[in-house]
Amino acid sequence: MKILQNKTKILDNAKISEGYYKITLQAPLISRIAQPGQFITLRISDNYRPLLRRPFSIHSVSGKNLEGAGRIEVLYEVVGPGTELLSQKEPGDYLDVLGPLGKGFSMFDTRYSILVGGGMGIAPLYFLAQRLIAGNTPASSAGRQYARRNTVILIGAKTKKELLCQKGFANLGCGVRISTDDGSAGFKGRVTDLLRIILRARHATERTTIYACGPKAMLYCVSLIAGRQNIAAEVSLEEYMACGLGVCAGCEVKTKQGYQAVCKHGPVFDSRVIKW
Ligand SMILES: Cc1cc2nc3c(=O)[nH]c(=O)nc-3n(C[C@H](O)[C@H](O)[C@H](O)COP(=O)(O)OP(=O)(O)OC[C@H]3O[C@@H](n4cnc5c(N)ncnc54)[C@H](O)[C@@H]3O)c2cc1C
């Protein structure tokens, strides 16, 4: 698998809501080979504060034709010094980008695709929805209609204020369902409760795939729901990581095949493989 390291120009770095930003990078080579679920690491400063590169999911690949697109977007939340510094970068600045890294989502020949995003876990799912609907190559309009009807995203957040990307997913044409813990928007409760309801309504079959990203407890719950109903589920895990290349073993998780590095064997895993 090809991994590139480039000084990459920032085209935009916009605040989208309090504490959340979207950065657009001119990355023609990475955007051409990236797969949904893969990530990049950014060296945010030229000195050693912060020392380590920071990992971020590829949120979208933009351009008219996904094959020829030259930009990638990263959606991020300011949580500490690295992301604080990132939020101060300006269009025209350059960032050292390494990627695409890791193993992304499998694009199964699936009938229903149910995407489940909790909090910032929404970040990689937009790129996935882009590919599910448009494919790698321009699809026929009937094919796109079919994919739109059969792709639904469940977006979960604590409150309405933390909901992200509703409009973006709606513009892609897939079904969008919302849940908030406090009921300030959409279904009141956890996004996994909403998943149970959707599965019941859709009479999910073996041709359904669940793709999930979010807090570990949410992913565990998704894996239980999927396992009970014998539905395929892929989960994208987040662990602290240092090298991002599978060398330092800092981000290993317990799986049925032994310890595996999230940065190399994941971040996307078959939910049945993880020892929760
Ligand atoms: C594969 C992968 C993909 C990611 N994609 C995104 C993304 O698309 N958007 C985004 O905003 N963030 C993403 N993250 C998390 C992101 O890497 C961290 O938020 C970032 O490194 C924080 O750096 P910092 O210096 O600002 O804060 P730090 O000082 O490093 O951390 C501040 C606090 O943030 C939390 N935190 C930091 N890193 C992680 C982590 N890896 N897992 C869980 N909690 C963490 C902890 O609570 C920590 O105390 C991803 C992480 C991984 C491993």
The ligand as an SDF file (V2000), in Angstrom:
LIG
                    3D

 53 58  0  0  0  0  0  0  0  0999 V2000
   -7.4700    6.8830   13.6040 C   0  0  0  0  0  0  0  0  0  0  0  0
   -7.8750    8.1670   14.3040 C   0  0  0  0  0  0  0  0  0  0  0  0
   -8.6930    9.0600   13.6220 C   0  0  0  0  0  0  0  0  0  0  0  0
   -9.0850   10.2660   14.2430 C   0  0  0  0  0  0  0  0  0  0  0  0
   -9.8740   11.1180   13.5440 N   0  0  0  0  0  0  0  0  0  0  0  0
  -10.2460   12.2930   14.1070 C   0  0  0  0  0  0  0  0  0  0  0  0
  -11.0410   13.2200   13.3740 C   0  0  0  0  0  0  0  0  0  0  0  0
  -11.4180   12.9850   12.2240 O   0  0  0  0  0  0  0  0  0  0  0  0
  -11.3710   14.3850   14.0030 N   0  0  0  0  0  0  0  0  0  0  0  0
  -10.9630   14.6770   15.2970 C   0  0  0  0  0  0  0  0  0  0  0  0
  -11.3030   15.7440   15.8030 O   0  0  0  0  0  0  0  0  0  0  0  0
  -10.2180   13.8120   15.9920 N   0  0  0  0  0  0  0  0  0  0  0  0
   -9.8320   12.6460   15.4380 C   0  0  0  0  0  0  0  0  0  0  0  0
   -9.0420   11.7680   16.1520 N   0  0  0  0  0  0  0  0  0  0  0  0
   -8.5940   12.1580   17.5050 C   0  0  0  0  0  0  0  0  0  0  0  0
   -7.4400   13.1600   17.3430 C   0  0  0  0  0  0  0  0  0  0  0  0
   -6.3030   12.4860   16.8520 O   0  0  0  0  0  0  0  0  0  0  0  0
   -7.1500   13.8040   18.6830 C   0  0  0  0  0  0  0  0  0  0  0  0
   -8.2570   14.5570   19.0970 O   0  0  0  0  0  0  0  0  0  0  0  0
   -5.9300   14.7250   18.5930 C   0  0  0  0  0  0  0  0  0  0  0  0
   -4.7740   13.9560   18.3710 O   0  0  0  0  0  0  0  0  0  0  0  0
   -5.8160   15.5410   19.8650 C   0  0  0  0  0  0  0  0  0  0  0  0
   -4.6060   16.2350   19.8440 O   0  0  0  0  0  0  0  0  0  0  0  0
   -4.4020   17.4790   20.8140 P   0  0  0  0  0  0  0  0  0  0  0  0
   -2.9460   17.7780   20.8820 O   0  0  0  0  0  0  0  0  0  0  0  0
   -5.3160   18.5900   20.4410 O   0  0  0  0  0  0  0  0  0  0  0  0
   -4.9150   16.9650   22.2020 O   0  0  0  0  0  0  0  0  0  0  0  0
   -4.1800   15.9700   23.2500 P   0  0  0  0  0  0  0  0  0  0  0  0
   -3.5290   16.7920   24.3120 O   0  0  0  0  0  0  0  0  0  0  0  0
   -3.3510   14.9480   22.5330 O   0  0  0  0  0  0  0  0  0  0  0  0
   -5.4740   15.2720   23.8430 O   0  0  0  0  0  0  0  0  0  0  0  0
   -6.4650   16.0180   24.5320 C   0  0  0  0  0  0  0  0  0  0  0  0
   -7.5830   15.0770   24.9550 C   0  0  0  0  0  0  0  0  0  0  0  0
   -8.2320   14.5780   23.7650 O   0  0  0  0  0  0  0  0  0  0  0  0
   -8.5970   13.2200   23.8980 C   0  0  0  0  0  0  0  0  0  0  0  0
   -7.9100   12.4060   22.8700 N   0  0  0  0  0  0  0  0  0  0  0  0
   -6.7760   12.7260   22.2100 C   0  0  0  0  0  0  0  0  0  0  0  0
   -6.4350   11.7830   21.3340 N   0  0  0  0  0  0  0  0  0  0  0  0
   -7.3600   10.8230   21.4160 C   0  0  0  0  0  0  0  0  0  0  0  0
   -7.5550    9.5720   20.7800 C   0  0  0  0  0  0  0  0  0  0  0  0
   -6.7270    9.1110   19.8360 N   0  0  0  0  0  0  0  0  0  0  0  0
   -8.6270    8.8500   21.1330 N   0  0  0  0  0  0  0  0  0  0  0  0
   -9.4630    9.2950   22.0670 C   0  0  0  0  0  0  0  0  0  0  0  0
   -9.3550   10.4600   22.7010 N   0  0  0  0  0  0  0  0  0  0  0  0
   -8.3130   11.2230   22.4130 C   0  0  0  0  0  0  0  0  0  0  0  0
   -8.2090   12.8340   25.3020 C   0  0  0  0  0  0  0  0  0  0  0  0
   -9.3150   13.0250   26.1330 O   0  0  0  0  0  0  0  0  0  0  0  0
   -7.1170   13.8050   25.6640 C   0  0  0  0  0  0  0  0  0  0  0  0
   -6.9820   13.9770   27.0250 O   0  0  0  0  0  0  0  0  0  0  0  0
   -8.6430   10.5650   15.5700 C   0  0  0  0  0  0  0  0  0  0  0  0
   -7.8300    9.6500   16.2490 C   0  0  0  0  0  0  0  0  0  0  0  0
   -7.4600    8.4660   15.6370 C   0  0  0  0  0  0  0  0  0  0  0  0
   -6.5990    7.4910   16.3780 C   0  0  0  0  0  0  0  0  0  0  0  0
  1  2  1  0
  2  3  1  0
  2 52  2  0
  3  4  2  0
  4  5  1  0
  4 50  1  0
  5  6  2  0
  6  7  1  0
  6 13  1  0
  7  8  2  0
  7  9  1  0
  9 10  1  0
 10 11  2  0
 10 12  1  0
 12 13  2  0
 13 14  1  0
 14 15  1  0
 14 50  1  0
 15 16  1  0
 16 17  1  0
 16 18  1  0
 18 19  1  0
 18 20  1  0
 20 21  1  0
 20 22  1  0
 22 23  1  0
 23 24  1  0
 24 25  2  0
 24 26  1  0
 24 27  1  0
 27 28  1  0
 28 29  2  0
 28 30  1  0
 28 31  1  0
 31 32  1  0
 32 33  1  0
 33 34  1  0
 33 48  1  0
 34 35  1  0
 35 36  1  0
 35 46  1  0
 36 37  1  0
 36 45  1  0
 37 38  2  0
 38 39  1  0
 39 40  1  0
 39 45  2  0
 40 41  1  0
 40 42  2  0
 42 43  1  0
 43 44  2  0
 44 45  1  0
 46 47  1  0
 46 48  1  0
 48 49  1  0
 50 51  2  0
 51 52  1  0
 52 53  1  0
M  END
$$$$
